[in-house]
Amino acid sequence: MAAGAVFLALSAQLLQARLMKEESPVVSWWLEPEDGTAL
């Protein structure tokens, strides 16, 4: 259930960023990790 909660939190973060058209540090890190690896 923890994984589901994390997934929902990330989805909500991405949705909010799209609606507000602002990039939060979390979204930027999620889409473009500094180490160049995909989660």
NORLINRA-V694334 format. One record per residue. N is the residue number from 0. RES is the residue in three letters. PSI is psi in whole degrees, 0 to 359 (* if undefined). OMEGA is omega in degrees with one decimal (none if undefined). Layout:
n: {N:N}
res: {RES:RES}
psi: {PSI:PSI}
omega: {OMEGA:OMEGA}
//
This chain:
n: {0:1:2:3:4:5:6:7:8:9:10:11:12:13:14:15:16:17:18:19:20:21:22:23:24:25:26:27:28:29:30:31:32:33:34:35:36:37:38}
res: {MET:ALA:ALA:GLY:ALA:VAL:PHE:LEU:ALA:LEU:SER:ALA:GLN:LEU:LEU:GLN:ALA:ARG:LEU:MET:LYS:GLU:GLU:SER:PRO:VAL:VAL:SER:TRP:TRP:LEU:GLU:PRO:GLU:ASP:GLY:THR:ALA:LEU}
psi: {333:319:321:321:320:318:316:321:318:319:318:321:316:318:316:320:321:319:318:350:46:146:118:157:324:315:318:319:323:317:324:81:142:330:355:11:149:142:*}
omega: {179.9:-179.7:178.9:-179.8:178.7:-179.9:179.5:-179.8:179.8:178.8:179.6:-180.0:179.9:-179.6:-179.8:-179.8:179.6:-178.2:-177.8:-178.9:175.9:178.7:176.9:178.9:-178.9:-179.2:179.9:179.8:-177.7:-177.0:-178.1:179.4:-177.6:-178.2:175.2:179.1:177.8:-179.4:none}
//
